[in-house]
Amino acid sequence: MTLLKPLRSLRLQLILLVILPLAVFGTLAVWLTYEGVETLIERRLQKEIELVARTLRVPVEQAMQERDRQDIQRTLDAAFEIGRVYGAYVYDADGRRIAVAGEAWPGPREQIEAAELVQIGEETGRYAQLAGEPVFSYFVPLTGATGRIVGLLQVVRLESEIARRLDQIQVRSWLAWATVMGVLLLIVLFGHRLAVGRHVERLVDSMALVESGDRSHRARVDGPVEIASVAAALNRMLDGLDRMAGELSRQRRERRRMERRMLEQENLARLGQFSSGVAHELGSPLTVIDGDTRRLQREDGLSDDSIRRLERIRRQVARTRELINQLMEFARSDRSDPEPVDLQRLVQRVLAGVRPECESRGIELRLAGTDASVTVSGWPARLEHALLNLVRNAVQAAERRVCVTLGHDGDGRVVVTVEDDGPGVPPDQRERIFEPFHTAGKGQGGTGLGLAIVRGVAEEHGASIEVGVSEALGGSRMVMTLQARKE
């Protein structure tokens, strides 16, 4: 796998998929171009010999007409000095040599060939061997004053010279092409680094930071559009993972809360069963104790200390009975069908029940909110007991004022708010006060079951109960929200 990794690099892919095809295509183009250029150059070199031959034709013809062989020789020597000519030869009408210029001399075979060409009487060029050297010869017929062919002019150029020129052109072409390919490769590699490589490295660094634990890091969205799109997609993925992690964390917290609530419900169910049995068992002994204490109080000759002790016994018996009643209410489970409950009337009945206690303690109890009938669906006895516990809890905590508000919220729900001017509930205690036997009213007659009953009744009715701070009175603020009954 490690060996295959470099083969999958974008740089190598560019070389294999871009540079290599370009190199193959360019090589083919250079080769085809060279083939075309080679043909053109070869024709041009041949044309040069043809032009030299045609240029020599006129003075050679004049010299032949004048039968001046020395002038013919001077003309041929002048052509040989041009530098592009390997040799120049003049033949008569029978193919015999008349004049020669150059290093090679035509032999019998060349003279026979010249005689044949004189008979043909046309200009022609051909490759052949001359004195063992491959040459290109151009033949021009020579005519006399009457227009009859009287001889033949042959101008020769070495084939090796033509090949050498072509080889030079070929070498230069391939060197130029190799230079172009090298420069192109450098441009691609350097361009890959500038356009892609550094941006990809930055993305990899960003991923490494996220992998190391920096979940808040986000990649820079810059560079080419494609790389920027990848960076943006990476950031969206990280944002989605953060949202998912947050949602999973919230679900775990909710699951733990539900597990605690289920455990509490199970414990409360067991406690309810146990409380019901204890309440029944304690009812009869408490009745006996209270009755005997009452009879003792009626006897004569009791000291003041005995009277105080008997009175204290009766108060504790009454408190224990109240606890038993709370236990019985806590363990109660109403299996009847819910019915319409006029919450306005129910609240007024609750306030009437606690008003004597408020008057004895000098606490102002006030009802605020709507006067219209507010109907909910539920069990009247359970709701009345829950509201009674809410209001009584506020009265026990209040210093001077308690306010009960009944109204609607904007979502069609019924809201009962109980506020007092007491010390309030500390934030860290606002969940625990609904646990059984957890009370801040110890020493004031609290049993620790009142608010537990309130939450149980609220859950039975699909209601919510919230604890906060009263802005109007400065103490605690209990809010019970129930669904209004649909007619």
CORZIGI-V420070 format. One record per pair of residues at least 12 apart in sequence whose C-alpha atoms are under 10 Angstrom apart, sorted by sequence separation. I is the first residue (numbers start at 0). J is the second residue. If there is no record, write none. Layout:
<<I	J> <I	J>>
This chain:
<<58	70> <59	71> <62	74> <75	87> <87	99> <88	100> <95	107> <124	136> <125	137> <139	151> <140	152> <205	217> <206	218> <218	230> <219	231> <220	232> <390	402> <403	415> <404	416> <405	417> <435	447> <436	448> <437	449> <438	450> <465	477> <466	478> <58	71> <59	72> <74	87> <75	88> <86	99> <87	100> <88	101> <94	107> <96	109> <123	136> <124	137> <125	138> <138	151> <139	152> <140	153> <205	218> <217	230> <218	231> <220	233> <296	309> <351	364> <390	403> <403	416> <404	417> <434	447> <435	448> <436	449> <437	450> <438	451> <464	477> <465	478> <466	479> <59	73> <75	89> <86	100> <87	101> <95	109> <96	110> <123	137> <124	138> <138	152> <139	153> <204	218> <205	219> <217	231> <218	232> <220	234> <292	306> <295	309> <296	310> <350	364> <389	403> <402	416> <403	417> <404	418> <433	447> <434	448> <435	449> <436	450> <437	451> <450	464> <464	478> <465	479> <59	74> <72	87> <85	100> <86	101> <87	102> <88	103> <94	109> <95	110> <122	137> <123	138> <124	139> <137	152> <138	153> <139	154> <202	217> <203	218> <218	233> <219	234> <350	365> <402	417> <403	418> <424	439> <432	447> <433	448> <434	449> <435	450> <436	451> <463	478> <464	479> <465	480> <55	71> <58	74> <59	75> <72	88> <84	100> <85	101> <86	102> <87	103> <88	104> <94	110> <95	111> <122	138> <123	139> <136	152> <137	153> <138	154> <202	218> <217	233> <218	234> <292	308> <293	309> <350	366> <401	417> <402	418> <403	419> <432	448> <433	449> <434	450> <435	451> <463	479> <464	480> <58	75> <71	88> <72	89> <84	101> <85	102> <86	103> <87	104> <88	105> <93	110> <94	111> <96	113> <121	138> <122	139> <123	140> <136	153> <137	154> <138	155> <201	218> <202	219> <217	234> <292	309> <293	310> <401	418> <402	419> <432	449> <433	450> <434	451> <435	452> <462	479> <463	480> <464	481> <56	74> <71	89> <85	103> <86	104> <87	105> <93	111> <94	112> <95	113> <109	127> <120	138> <121	139> <122	140> <136	154> <137	155> <201	219> <202	220> <216	234> <217	235> <291	309> <292	310> <400	418> <401	419> <402	420> <432	450> <433	451> <434	452> <462	480> <463	481> <55	74> <86	105> <91	110> <94	113> <95	114> <109	128> <120	139> <121	140> <122	141> <135	154> <136	155> <137	156> <218	237> <293	312> <347	366> <400	419> <401	420> <431	450> <432	451> <433	452> <461	480> <462	481> <463	482> <55	75> <79	99> <80	100> <90	110> <93	113> <94	114> <109	129> <120	140> <121	141> <135	155> <136	156> <217	237> <289	309> <292	312> <293	313> <346	366> <399	419> <400	420> <401	421> <431	451> <433	453> <434	454> <460	480> <461	481> <462	482> <79	100> <80	101> <92	113> <93	114> <94	115> <108	129> <109	130> <117	138> <119	140> <120	141> <134	155> <135	156> <136	157> <198	219> <216	237> <217	238> <292	313> <397	418> <398	419> <399	420> <400	421> <433	454> <460	481> <461	482> <55	77> <76	98> <78	100> <79	101> <91	113> <92	114> <93	115> <94	116> <116	138> <117	139> <118	140> <120	142> <134	156> <135	157> <136	158> <198	220> <215	237> <291	313> <397	419> <398	420> <399	421> <433	455> <457	479> <460	482> <52	75> <55	78> <75	98> <76	99> <77	100> <78	101> <79	102> <90	113> <91	114> <92	115> <94	117> <106	129> <116	139> <117	140> <133	156> <134	157> <135	158> <198	221> <199	222> <214	237> <215	238> <289	312> <290	313> <394	417> <396	419> <397	420> <398	421> <457	480> <458	481> <54	78> <74	98> <75	99> <76	100> <89	113> <90	114> <92	116> <93	117> <94	118> <105	129> <106	130> <116	140> <117	141> <133	157> <134	158> <135	159> <198	222> <202	226> <214	238> <288	312> <289	313> <292	316> <393	417> <394	418> <395	419> <396	420> <397	421> <398	422> <457	481> <72	97> <73	98> <75	100> <76	101> <92	117> <93	118> <104	129> <105	130> <113	138> <132	157> <133	158> <134	159> <135	160> <197	222> <198	223> <202	227> <205	230> <288	313> <289	314> <343	368> <392	417> <393	418> <394	419> <396	421> <397	422> <454	479> <52	78> <63	89> <71	97> <72	98> <74	100> <75	101> <91	117> <92	118> <103	129> <104	130> <129	155> <132	158> <133	159> <134	160> <135	161> <214	240> <215	241> <289	315> <343	369> <344	370> <364	390> <390	416> <391	417> <393	419> <394	420> <395	421> <396	422> <397	423> <453	479> <51	78> <71	98> <72	99> <73	100> <90	117> <103	130> <113	140> <120	147> <132	159> <133	160> <134	161> <195	222> <199	226> <202	229> <206	233> <214	241> <289	316> <343	370> <389	416> <390	417> <392	419> <393	420> <394	421> <396	423> <51	79> <63	91> <70	98> <71	99> <72	100> <102	130> <103	131> <120	148> <127	155> <129	157> <194	222> <195	223> <198	226> <199	227> <202	230> <205	233> <209	237> <285	313> <288	316> <289	317> <343	371> <344	372> <345	373> <389	417> <390	418> <393	421> <396	424> <68	97> <69	98> <103	132> <119	148> <120	149> <122	151> <124	153> <126	155> <128	157> <193	222> <194	223> <198	227> <201	230> <343	372> <344	373> <386	415> <389	418> <390	419> <51	81> <59	89> <68	98> <118	148> <120	150> <121	151> <122	152> <123	153> <124	154> <125	155> <126	156> <127	157> <128	158> <195	225> <199	229> <285	315> <286	316> <341	371> <342	372> <343	373> <344	374> <364	394> <393	423> <117	148> <120	151> <122	153> <124	155> <126	157> <127	158> <195	226> <199	230> <202	233> <285	316> <286	317> <341	372> <342	373> <343	374> <363	394> <386	417> <433	464> <51	83> <52	84> <55	87> <117	149> <118	150> <126	158> <194	226> <198	230> <284	316> <285	317> <340	372> <341	373> <342	374> <343	375> <362	394> <373	405> <51	84> <56	89> <117	150> <118	151> <340	373> <341	374> <342	375> <362	395> <373	406> <63	97> <116	150> <117	151> <285	319> <286	320> <339	373> <340	374> <341	375> <342	376> <345	379> <349	383> <353	387> <357	391> <360	394> <363	397> <371	405> <373	407> <432	466> <48	83> <52	87> <116	151> <117	152> <285	320> <339	374> <340	375> <341	376> <345	380> <348	383> <349	384> <352	387> <353	388> <356	391> <360	395> <362	397> <363	398> <364	399> <365	400> <366	401> <367	402> <368	403> <369	404> <370	405> <371	406> <430	465> <47	83> <48	84> <51	87> <114	150> <338	374> <339	375> <340	376> <346	382> <349	385> <350	386> <362	398> <363	399> <364	400> <365	401> <366	402> <367	403> <368	404> <369	405> <370	406> <429	465> <430	466> <47	84> <113	150> <114	151> <282	319> <338	375> <339	376> <340	377> <342	379> <345	382> <346	383> <349	386> <350	387> <353	390> <354	391> <357	394> <360	397> <361	398> <362	399> <363	400> <364	401> <365	402> <366	403> <367	404> <368	405> <369	406> <375	412> <429	466> <113	151> <281	319> <282	320> <337	375> <338	376> <339	377> <340	378> <341	379> <345	383> <349	387> <352	390> <353	391> <356	394> <357	395> <360	398> <361	399> <362	400> <363	401> <364	402> <365	403> <366	404> <367	405> <368	406> <369	407> <375	413> <428	466> <429	467> <44	83> <113	152> <281	320> <337	376> <338	377> <339	378> <340	379> <345	384> <348	387> <349	388> <352	391> <356	395> <360	399> <361	400> <362	401> <363	402> <364	403> <365	404> <366	405> <367	406> <368	407> <374	413> <113	153> <336	376> <337	377> <338	378> <339	379> <340	380> <342	382> <346	386> <349	389> <350	390> <354	394> <357	397> <373	413> <426	466> <278	319> <282	323> <336	377> <337	378> <338	379> <342	383> <345	386> <346	387> <349	390> <350	391> <353	394> <373	414> <425	466> <426	467> <278	320> <281	323> <282	324> <335	377> <336	378> <337	379> <340	382> <345	387> <349	391> <357	399> <424	466> <425	467> <426	468> <86	129> <335	378> <340	383> <357	400> <396	439> <423	466> <424	467> <425	468> <278	322> <279	323> <334	378> <346	390> <357	401> <396	440> <423	467> <424	468> <278	323> <333	378> <395	440> <423	468> <277	323> <278	324> <368	414> <392	438> <422	468> <423	469> <278	325> <333	380> <368	415> <392	439> <396	443> <86	134> <92	140> <275	323> <278	326> <279	327> <333	381> <368	416> <392	440> <395	443> <414	462> <416	464> <420	468> <421	469> <85	134> <87	136> <89	138> <91	140> <92	141> <274	323> <275	324> <277	326> <278	327> <332	381> <367	416> <395	444> <413	462> <414	463> <415	464> <416	465> <417	466> <418	467> <419	468> <420	469> <423	472> <85	135> <86	136> <87	137> <88	138> <89	139> <90	140> <91	141> <92	142> <276	326> <277	327> <331	381> <366	416> <395	445> <412	462> <414	464> <416	466> <418	468> <419	469> <420	470> <423	473> <424	474> <425	475> <85	136> <87	138> <89	140> <90	141> <274	325> <275	326> <276	327> <366	417> <418	469> <420	471> <421	472> <422	473> <423	474> <424	475> <84	136> <89	141> <103	155> <274	326> <275	327> <278	330> <328	380> <329	381> <365	417> <417	469> <418	470> <419	471> <420	472> <421	473> <422	474> <423	475> <424	476> <97	150> <101	154> <273	326> <274	327> <275	328> <328	381> <350	403> <392	445> <416	469> <418	471> <419	472> <420	473> <421	474> <422	475> <423	476> <96	150> <97	151> <98	152> <99	153> <100	154> <101	155> <272	326> <274	328> <275	329> <276	330> <391	445> <418	472> <419	473> <420	474> <421	475> <92	147> <94	149> <95	150> <96	151> <97	152> <271	326> <272	327> <274	329> <275	330> <364	419> <418	473> <419	474> <420	475> <92	148> <93	149> <94	150> <95	151> <270	326> <271	327> <274	330> <275	331> <328	384> <347	403> <363	419> <418	474> <419	475> <420	476> <91	148> <92	149> <93	150> <94	151> <271	328> <272	329> <273	330> <274	331> <328	385> <346	403> <362	419> <392	449> <418	475> <419	476> <91	149> <92	150> <93	151> <271	329> <272	330> <346	404> <391	449> <392	450> <417	475> <418	476> <419	477> <90	149> <91	150> <92	151> <270	329> <271	330> <272	331> <325	384> <346	405> <417	476> <418	477> <90	150> <91	151> <270	330> <271	331> <388	448> <389	449> <416	476> <417	477> <418	478> <89	150> <90	151> <91	152> <268	329> <269	330> <271	332> <388	449> <389	450> <416	477> <417	478> <89	151> <90	152> <267	329> <268	330> <343	405> <387	449> <388	450> <415	477> <416	478> <417	479> <88	151> <89	152> <90	153> <267	330> <325	388> <342	405> <343	406> <386	449> <388	451> <389	452> <415	478> <416	479> <88	152> <89	153> <385	449> <386	450> <388	452> <389	453> <414	478> <415	479> <416	480> <87	152> <88	153> <89	154> <384	449> <385	450> <388	453> <414	479> <415	480> <87	153> <88	154> <385	451> <386	452> <387	453> <413	479> <414	480> <415	481> <86	153> <87	154> <88	155> <385	452> <386	453> <413	480> <414	481> <86	154> <87	155> <384	452> <385	453> <412	480> <413	481> <414	482> <53	122> <85	154> <86	155> <87	156> <346	415> <384	453> <385	454> <402	471> <412	481> <413	482> <414	483> <52	122> <84	154> <85	155> <86	156> <382	452> <383	453> <385	455> <386	456> <402	472> <411	481> <412	482> <413	483> <84	155> <85	156> <86	157> <342	413> <381	452> <382	453> <385	456> <401	472> <411	482> <412	483> <413	484> <83	155> <84	156> <85	157> <343	415> <381	453> <384	456> <385	457> <400	472> <408	480> <410	482> <411	483> <412	484> <49	122> <83	156> <84	157> <85	158> <342	415> <383	456> <399	472> <401	474> <403	476> <407	480> <410	483> <411	484> <49	123> <82	156> <83	157> <381	455> <382	456> <400	474> <401	475> <402	476> <403	477> <404	478> <405	479> <406	480> <407	481> <411	485> <49	124> <79	154> <85	160> <381	456> <382	457> <397	472> <403	478> <407	482> <48	124> <78	154> <79	155> <381	457> <398	474> <407	483> <75	152> <83	160> <382	459> <397	474> <46	124> <63	141> <64	142> <378	456> <381	459> <382	460> <396	474> <397	475> <45	124> <63	142> <64	143> <75	154> <377	456> <381	460> <396	475> <45	125> <60	140> <61	141> <63	143> <64	144> <60	141> <61	142> <378	459> <393	474> <59	141> <60	142> <61	143> <377	459> <378	460> <393	475> <56	139> <59	142> <60	143> <61	144> <377	460> <393	476> <52	136> <53	137> <55	139> <56	140> <57	141> <60	144> <376	460> <377	461> <393	477> <52	137> <53	138> <56	141> <57	142> <64	149> <375	460> <51	137> <52	138> <53	139> <56	142> <63	149> <48	135> <49	136> <50	137> <52	139> <53	140> <63	150> <390	477> <48	136> <49	137> <389	477> <48	137> <49	138> <60	149> <389	478> <45	135> <48	138> <49	139> <60	150> <389	479> <44	135> <45	136> <46	137> <59	150> <60	151> <45	137> <59	151> <60	152> <59	152> <386	479> <56	151> <56	152> <55	152> <56	153> <55	153> <53	152> <55	154> <52	152> <52	153> <53	154> <52	154> <51	154> <52	155> <49	153> <50	154> <51	155> <377	481> <48	153> <49	154> <376	481> <377	482> <48	154> <49	155> <329	435> <375	481> <376	482> <48	155> <375	482> <376	483> <377	484> <48	156> <374	482> <375	483> <376	484> <47	156> <374	483> <375	484> <376	485> <45	155> <373	483> <374	484> <375	485> <45	156> <373	484> <374	485> <44	156> <374	486> <45	158> <44	158> <44	160> <45	161> <41	158> <44	161> <43	161> <42	161> <329	448> <41	161> <44	164> <326	446> <328	448> <329	449> <40	161> <41	162> <325	446> <328	449> <331	452> <322	444> <325	447> <326	448> <329	451> <330	452> <41	164> <321	444> <322	445> <323	446> <325	448> <326	449> <329	452> <337	460> <37	161> <40	164> <41	165> <321	445> <322	446> <325	449> <328	452> <329	453> <332	456> <37	162> <40	165> <321	446> <322	447> <318	444> <322	448> <326	452> <329	455> <333	459> <37	164> <38	165> <318	445> <319	446> <322	449> <325	452> <329	456> <332	459> <37	165> <40	168> <318	446> <36	165> <37	166> <315	444> <37	168> <33	165> <36	168> <37	169> <36	169> <33	168> <34	169> <33	169> <30	169> <33	172> <29	169> <32	172> <33	173> <342	483> <30	172> <29	172> <30	173> <340	483> <341	484> <29	173> <339	483> <340	484> <339	484> <29	175> <338	484> <339	485> <26	173> <29	176> <339	486> <26	176> <25	176> <26	177> <22	176> <25	179> <26	180> <22	177> <25	180> <22	179> <22	180> <21	180> <19	180> <22	183> <18	180> <21	183> <22	184> <18	183> <19	184> <270	435> <18	184> <17	184> <267	434> <267	435> <18	187> <14	184> <17	187> <13	184> <263	434> <263	435> <14	187> <13	187> <14	188> <13	188> <10	187> <11	188> <10	188> <13	191> <10	191> <9	191> <10	192> <267	451> <10	195> <9	195> <10	196> <9	196> <267	455> <264	455>>
